């Protein structure tokens, strides 16, 4: 089976459309979404509509989605993020906000697991960034494969005698019993590559391929400026940080 994985869209519809166009050329049977459809960017309504049309097989709520929906306190967010969440709330209708809050922080179909933060404590929205974090998550993971988001930086953790991590665009799982994979962010990459990121995972070959897609960054920046959101939220898209 070939899975497409996308997440951390963050109301960047220019990036999302570029990824969806690229996905048209991929023979994937199943789409997984790791959450954070909104927050930071200025096209929440457009992104919600596209994700609903895409109808992912598994879809989780991210911390920004839950905060916009009133399911998470704003005090945990930095001032830029908080301002964007408040703006997002002001432009979405009650149906859209309810939809954002309706998805769990972790979802599984018995073969694959999806969470926004970690597997071991998904509702805490912690970052899964170190081998130790991954070790905690593997202890709770009941499927061979899991996908997470939240850090906006692609990385794969493999279980074995020791937990190892792999960077790079082509990741072979080899003989690892389990893997937790982060394919990076569609709408706000933070690995110094401003291009939108998504992943394609083949569970027969046990290979993850991370794709990067150029998109109209300036259009997304201009949209952020028109919405009077913090300038910084546009600037960071140009440098991918
Ligand atoms: Zn995010």
Boltz pocket constraint, residues with backbone or C-beta under 6 A from the ligand:
constraints:
  - pocket:
      binder: B
      contacts: [[A, 8], [A, 10], [A, 35], [A, 36], [A, 62], [A, 150], [A, 151], [A, 152]]
      max_distance: 6.0
